[in-house]
């Protein structure tokens, strides 16, 4: 099945309601990793967002318990959550509504969500408190570095990446998160039988995702091409609005061999 091109839900809005980052014409240096061993183009631009009073309070009062530091040590999941349970890693949770809903539906699983934008961190902390979710933790940092430095190989039971920035303009396509080296990193972190679940509302990105995932020898598709939306992933109001207008949303679910 080929993803049918369509107009995005909103030229300035992703299906999860977040605003896509926009890069300058010359791709500003402060959005590029200047690590001495290599230069990695980031898939995001760090934007200064204004925190609401509630988000600031949540960070101040709940951050010490639910926000994990980024450092070079592997995360000890049983120590963090006080139990041994399936480990789910979410990349770019936006304002956290989907993360909170999935965690509520799956209380037997433990979730670590990574997000670079502080308002999203505050919003998810509020939801953790409101919905009493002991099975969620947050890291505010670049997900690639967290994976490389803090997640041991072969230990994740699942990875969620929902509506990553599609970087619509052709000259910015190289900034898309789902590229062969990144998928190889994800495959290395998944245990055998672990799953990788992606979703996008941008047809060209859906096709790229499918090509990249199919090209990884360590992964296998659960269906012929695009998967039905799993019951555990809720439909956001922005996604539903697009579906009502005839726009497409594509889910991909691959397993680690």
Rosetta blueprint (number, residue, H / E / L):
1 X L
2 X L
3 X L
4 X L
5 X L
6 X L
7 X L
8 X L
9 X L
10 X E
11 X L
12 X L
13 X E
14 X L
15 X L
16 X L
17 X L
18 X L
19 X L
20 X L
21 X L
22 X L
23 X L
24 X L
25 X L
26 X L
27 X L
28 X L
29 X H
30 X H
31 X H
32 X E
33 X E
34 X L
35 X L
36 X L
37 X L
38 X L
39 X L
40 X E
41 X E
42 X L
43 X L
44 X L
45 X L
46 X L
47 X L
48 X L
49 X L
50 X L
51 X L
52 X L
53 X H
54 X H
55 X H
56 X H
57 X H
58 X H
59 X H
60 X H
61 X H
62 X H
63 X H
64 X H
65 X H
66 X H
67 X E
68 X L
69 X L
70 X L
71 X L
72 X L
73 X L
74 X L
75 X L
76 X L
77 X H
78 X H
79 X H
80 X H
81 X H
82 X L
83 X L
84 X L
85 X L
86 X E
87 X E
88 X E
89 X E
90 X E
91 X E
92 X L
93 X L
94 X L
95 X L
96 X L
97 X H
98 X H
99 X H
100 X H
101 X H
102 X H
103 X H
104 X H
105 X H
106 X L
107 X L
108 X L
109 X E
110 X E
111 X E
112 X E
113 X E
114 X E
115 X L
116 X L
117 X L
118 X H
119 X H
120 X H
121 X H
122 X H
123 X H
124 X H
125 X H
126 X H
127 X H
128 X H
129 X H
130 X H
131 X L
132 X L
133 X L
134 X L
135 X L
136 X E
137 X E
138 X E
139 X E
140 X L
141 X L
142 X L
143 X H
144 X H
145 X H
146 X H
147 X H
148 X H
149 X H
150 X H
151 X L
152 X L
153 X L
154 X L
155 X L
156 X E
157 X E
158 X E
159 X E
160 X E
161 X E
162 X E
163 X L
164 X L
165 X L
166 X L
167 X L
168 X L
169 X L
170 X H
171 X H
172 X H
173 X H
174 X H
175 X H
176 X L
177 X L
178 X L
179 X L
180 X H
181 X H
182 X H
183 X H
184 X H
185 X H
186 X H
187 X H
188 X H
189 X H
190 X E
191 X E
192 X E
193 X E
194 X E
195 X E
196 X E
197 X E
198 X E
199 X E
200 X E
201 X L
202 X L
203 X H
204 X H
205 X H
206 X H
207 X H
208 X H
209 X H
210 X H
211 X H
212 X H
213 X H
214 X H
215 X L
216 X L
217 X L
218 X L
219 X E
220 X E
221 X E
222 X L
223 X L
224 X L
225 X L
226 X L
227 X E
228 X L
229 X L
230 X L
231 X L
232 X L
233 X L
234 X L
235 X L
236 X L
237 X H
238 X H
239 X H
240 X H
241 X H
242 X H
243 X H
244 X H
245 X L
246 X L
247 X L
248 X L
249 X L
250 X E
251 X E
252 X E
253 X E
254 X E
255 X E
256 X E
257 X L
